[in-house]
Amino acid sequence: MNLAPVTESFGQDDQSWLGSAEGTDRAMSITLDTSAFVAGTHYPDGYFKSGIILGRITATGLYGPYNNAASDGTEVAAGLLLCAVDAPAATTTDVQGALLWHGRVLVSKLPIAQATNGGPDAGGAYKTDLPQIRFDA
């Protein structure tokens, strides 16, 4: 039996991008391909932020950040990361997450800016990939 004191610290996940609780009880368990993410963009604080739009990598079945210009499967949005996930020290270690695929999202509050009219992803192409999510400003 270990009686030594243990210290844990808890952060607060910013889910202000959620427009409602709809769909949060139906999130799907997924595995993130850590090597597909960029440290300074997707996890600058040591964790993958909730609200990152994800696509499913065809070759592996794992999930990476949505990229409309890709051709590996991530050009099709599959949903959004529901809760923040600690990034592992090694990019070869994949981690578990939860995928929100149904509900309401406030685009202006997403942790990584996504175009809504024009812009780098052809005017919000992710919106047509996710018909069960209502995207609002």
C-alpha positions, -999 to 999 in steps of 0.1 A, spaced: 0 0 0 14 34 -10 5 61 15 27 88 -1 8 120 -11 -1 122 -48 -6 155 -65 -28 159 -96 -36 190 -115 -67 195 -136 -71 220 -163 -103 234 -177 -114 223 -212 -128 252 -233 -159 238 -249 -174 272 -256 -176 261 -293 -205 237 -284 -237 254 -294 -258 229 -273 -255 196 -254 -271 178 -284 -250 149 -295 -225 150 -266 -240 118 -251 -235 100 -284 -198 107 -291 -179 79 -307 -146 65 -293 -117 71 -317 -79 69 -318 -59 99 -328 -29 95 -350 -5 117 -331 20 119 -359 -6 136 -381 -9 167 -358 15 196 -357 27 205 -322 26 243 -325 -8 243 -343 -28 215 -328 -14 210 -293 7 241 -284 -1 236 -247 6 199 -245 -29 187 -253 -52 184 -283 -79 210 -278 -115 201 -280 -132 214 -311 -105 204 -336 -122 192 -368 -111 157 -376 -109 134 -406 -104 96 -408 -71 85 -423 -81 59 -449 -50 38 -447 -50 33 -409 -86 41 -397 -71 66 -372 -81 102 -370 -61 133 -378 -68 170 -383 -92 179 -411 -74 192 -442 -95 199 -473 -64 198 -495 -53 164 -484 -58 131 -502 -54 106 -473 -90 107 -460 -86 137 -438 -101 159 -466 -135 145 -455 -145 158 -421 -158 131 -397 -165 152 -367 -149 173 -339 -128 163 -310 -153 165 -281 -129 167 -251 -93 178 -248 -67 150 -248 -32 150 -234 -6 148 -262 19 120 -256 56 128 -254 63 106 -285 45 112 -318 45 75 -323 21 70 -295 -16 72 -305 -42 83 -280 -79 78 -275 -105 106 -279 -142 112 -284 -157 123 -318 -187 146 -319 -206 138 -351 -240 152 -342 -250 185 -327 -245 223 -329 -212 241 -333 -203 278 -330 -176 282 -358 -163 314 -344 -153 297 -312 -134 267 -326 -98 265 -314 -84 264 -349 -100 290 -373 -120 275 -401 -132 295 -430 -170 299 -433 -172 319 -466 -143 315 -490 -109 309 -476 -86 279 -475 -111 252 -473 -133 262 -502 -160 280 -482 -164 255 -453 -163 223 -472 -163 205 -438 -199 216 -434 -211 195 -463 -193 164 -449 -211 168 -416 -248 171 -423 -258 161 -387 -240 191 -373 -255 226 -374 -227 252 -379 -235 287 -367 -214 318 -365 
